[in-house]
Amino acid sequence: MKGKLEPAERQKLIEEGKNLKEALTTLEEDLVKLRDELQIEAQCIPNLTHPDVPIGWEDSSKLRNMVGSPRKFDFPVKDHLQLGKELDLFDFDAAAEVSGSKFYYLKNEAVMLEMALVNWTLTEVMKRGFTPLTTPEIVRSSVVEKCGFQPRGENTQVYSIEDSDQCLIGTAEIPVGGIHMDSIVAESALPLKYVAFSHCFRTEAGAAGTATR
């Protein structure tokens, strides 16, 4: 038959095709690996700040506006720890046994006050057109990443769930930010205004801050 290859030549071409296929598979695997490494490195780049943000420590901060003035009292002012102890509003001792230092139980009127403040805040923002949400407290790691957080690694503040691709949320912003991810929102539907209330899980919980009282 015209154009028919000799067996040796045909076998040679088959081997070349097989080798090319294997090489292509290797290159594709390398590309995936390089993309993953590039993504990891890119996630280490901090978010950009506004040009007006001062560079430096706390003493570099600029006061933009002050509303009202600190109230003055004609008697010694008690801090919240003193008031909480005298009015039986907190229990630090039991919380320390249950969870460790820096944790607390709210009790009695303090519980009602917290709930009242949350309810008042949600009511006020609803008057301004916001949609109130309670959110899932477990999200996919990919959602955490898309919100600018690093769900894994030495410097993460995120609790990851072992043997899964899920994390506990560190802020309600994460599940709220995921509501419309990977979708196109019509301009006519804007603005979309949400306010959310949730528990927040961060590894920094219980750590000493710059001010404790």
C-alpha positions as CSV (number, residue, x, y, z in Angstrom):
1,M,0.0,0.0,0.0
2,K,1.3,3.4,-0.9
3,G,2.6,5.4,2.0
4,K,2.6,2.4,4.3
5,L,5.3,2.6,7.0
6,E,7.8,-0.1,7.6
7,P,7.2,-1.8,11.0
8,A,10.4,-0.5,12.4
9,E,9.5,3.1,11.4
10,R,6.0,2.8,12.7
11,Q,7.2,1.5,16.0
12,K,9.6,4.3,16.3
13,L,6.9,6.9,15.8
14,I,4.6,5.1,18.3
15,E,7.4,5.3,20.9
16,E,8.0,9.0,20.1
17,G,4.3,9.7,20.6
18,K,4.3,7.8,23.8
19,N,7.3,9.8,25.1
20,L,5.8,13.1,24.1
21,K,2.6,12.2,25.9
22,E,4.5,11.3,29.1
23,A,6.6,14.5,28.8
24,L,3.4,16.6,28.4
25,T,1.9,14.9,31.5
26,T,5.1,15.8,33.5
27,L,5.0,19.4,32.3
28,E,1.3,19.7,33.2
29,E,2.0,18.4,36.7
30,D,5.0,20.8,37.0
31,L,2.8,23.7,35.9
32,V,0.2,22.9,38.6
33,K,2.9,22.6,41.2
34,L,4.4,26.0,40.2
35,R,1.0,27.7,40.2
36,D,0.4,26.4,43.7
37,E,3.8,27.7,44.8
38,L,3.2,31.0,43.1
39,Q,-0.2,31.3,44.9
40,I,1.4,30.6,48.3
41,E,4.0,33.3,47.7
42,A,1.4,35.8,46.4
43,Q,-0.7,35.3,49.6
44,C,2.3,36.4,51.7
45,I,2.1,39.9,50.1
46,P,0.3,42.2,52.5
47,N,-2.9,44.0,51.5
48,L,-2.4,47.5,50.2
49,T,-3.2,50.4,52.5
50,H,-4.7,53.7,51.7
51,P,-2.1,56.4,50.8
52,D,-3.3,58.5,53.7
53,V,-2.5,55.8,56.3
54,P,0.5,57.0,58.4
55,I,3.5,54.8,58.5
56,G,4.8,54.0,62.0
57,W,3.6,52.9,65.4
58,E,0.8,54.2,67.6
59,D,2.4,57.6,68.1
60,S,2.2,58.1,64.4
61,S,-1.6,57.9,64.4
62,K,-3.5,61.1,63.4
63,L,-6.7,62.1,65.1
64,R,-9.2,63.0,62.4
65,N,-12.2,64.0,64.5
66,M,-13.4,63.9,68.1
67,V,-17.0,63.9,69.0
68,G,-17.9,65.0,72.6
69,S,-15.5,65.0,75.5
70,P,-14.7,62.5,78.3
71,R,-17.2,62.6,81.1
72,K,-15.9,63.8,84.4
73,F,-17.0,62.4,87.7
74,D,-16.8,63.8,91.3
75,F,-16.0,60.4,92.7
76,P,-13.4,57.7,92.1
77,V,-14.3,55.8,88.9
78,K,-14.4,52.0,89.1
79,D,-13.2,49.9,86.1
80,H,-15.4,47.2,84.6
81,L,-13.6,44.5,86.6
82,Q,-14.4,46.1,89.9
83,L,-18.0,46.7,88.8
84,G,-18.4,43.2,87.4
85,K,-17.1,41.7,90.6
86,E,-19.3,43.8,92.9
87,L,-22.4,43.3,90.8
88,D,-21.8,39.6,90.0
89,L,-21.6,40.2,86.3
90,F,-18.5,38.2,85.4
91,D,-16.9,34.9,86.5
92,F,-13.2,34.7,85.5
93,D,-12.3,31.9,87.9
94,A,-14.7,29.4,86.5
95,A,-13.8,30.4,82.9
96,A,-10.1,29.9,83.7
97,E,-10.7,26.4,84.8
98,V,-12.9,25.6,81.8
99,S,-10.9,27.5,79.0
100,G,-7.7,29.0,80.4
101,S,-6.7,32.5,81.3
102,K,-8.2,35.6,79.7
103,F,-11.6,34.0,79.3
104,Y,-14.8,34.8,81.2
105,Y,-18.4,34.1,81.8
106,L,-20.9,36.9,81.5
107,K,-23.7,36.7,84.1
108,N,-27.0,38.2,85.1
109,E,-27.6,41.7,83.8
110,A,-24.4,41.7,81.8
111,V,-25.9,39.0,79.5
112,M,-29.0,41.0,79.0
113,L,-27.0,44.1,78.3
114,E,-24.9,42.4,75.6
115,M,-28.0,41.0,73.9
116,A,-29.7,44.5,74.1
117,L,-26.7,46.2,72.5
118,V,-26.6,43.6,69.7
119,N,-30.3,44.0,69.1
120,W,-30.1,47.8,69.2
121,T,-27.2,47.9,66.8
122,L,-28.9,45.6,64.3
123,T,-32.1,47.6,64.5
124,E,-30.2,50.8,63.8
125,V,-28.4,49.5,60.8
126,M,-31.6,47.9,59.4
127,K,-33.1,51.4,59.4
128,R,-30.3,52.3,57.0
129,G,-31.1,49.6,54.6
130,F,-28.8,46.8,55.7
131,T,-29.9,43.2,55.6
132,P,-29.1,41.4,58.9
133,L,-27.5,38.0,58.8
134,T,-26.4,35.3,61.1
135,T,-23.7,33.3,59.3
136,P,-22.3,29.8,59.1
137,E,-19.4,29.5,61.5
138,I,-17.6,26.9,59.3
139,V,-16.4,27.8,55.8
140,R,-14.3,26.3,53.1
141,S,-10.6,27.1,53.2
142,S,-10.8,28.6,49.7
143,V,-13.3,31.2,51.0
144,V,-10.9,32.2,53.8
145,E,-8.1,32.6,51.2
146,K,-10.3,34.7,48.9
147,C,-11.0,37.0,51.8
148,G,-7.2,37.6,52.2
149,F,-6.5,35.3,55.1
150,Q,-4.1,32.4,55.3
151,P,-6.0,29.4,56.6
152,R,-2.8,27.3,57.1
153,G,0.8,27.9,58.0
154,E,2.9,29.0,61.0
155,N,1.5,32.6,61.1
156,T,-2.2,31.8,60.6
157,Q,-4.8,32.9,63.1
158,V,-7.4,30.5,61.6
159,Y,-8.5,27.3,63.2
160,S,-8.5,24.6,60.5
161,I,-10.6,21.5,60.8
162,E,-8.4,18.4,60.6
163,D,-8.8,16.1,57.6
164,S,-11.1,18.6,55.8
165,D,-11.0,21.7,53.6
166,Q,-12.9,23.7,56.2
167,C,-12.1,26.3,58.8
168,L,-13.8,28.1,61.7
169,I,-14.5,31.7,60.9
170,G,-12.4,34.4,62.5
171,T,-14.9,37.1,61.6
172,A,-18.3,37.3,60.1
173,E,-16.8,39.2,57.2
174,I,-15.6,35.9,55.8
175,P,-18.9,34.1,55.2
176,V,-20.5,37.4,54.2
177,G,-17.7,38.0,51.7
178,G,-18.5,34.6,50.2
179,I,-22.2,35.1,49.6
180,H,-21.7,36.4,46.0
181,M,-18.3,35.0,45.3
182,D,-17.7,33.7,41.7
183,S,-20.8,35.5,40.6
184,I,-21.6,38.7,38.7
185,V,-23.9,41.2,40.5
186,A,-25.9,43.4,38.3
187,E,-25.2,47.1,38.8
188,S,-28.9,47.7,39.2
189,A,-28.8,45.5,42.4
190,L,-26.1,47.7,44.0
191,P,-25.4,48.6,46.7
192,L,-25.7,45.3,48.6
193,K,-25.6,46.1,52.3
194,Y,-25.2,43.4,54.9
195,V,-24.6,43.4,58.6
196,A,-23.7,40.2,60.3
197,F,-23.5,38.8,63.8
198,S,-21.5,35.6,64.6
199,H,-19.1,34.0,67.0
200,C,-15.4,34.5,66.0
201,F,-12.7,31.9,66.4
202,R,-9.1,33.2,66.2
203,T,-5.9,31.7,67.7
204,E,-5.2,35.1,69.2
205,A,-8.2,34.7,71.6
206,G,-7.1,35.1,75.1
207,A,-3.8,36.8,74.2
208,A,-2.8,39.9,76.1
209,G,-3.6,43.1,74.3
210,T,-2.2,46.6,74.5
211,A,-4.9,47.5,77.0
212,T,-6.7,45.2,79.4
213,R,-9.0,47.6,81.2
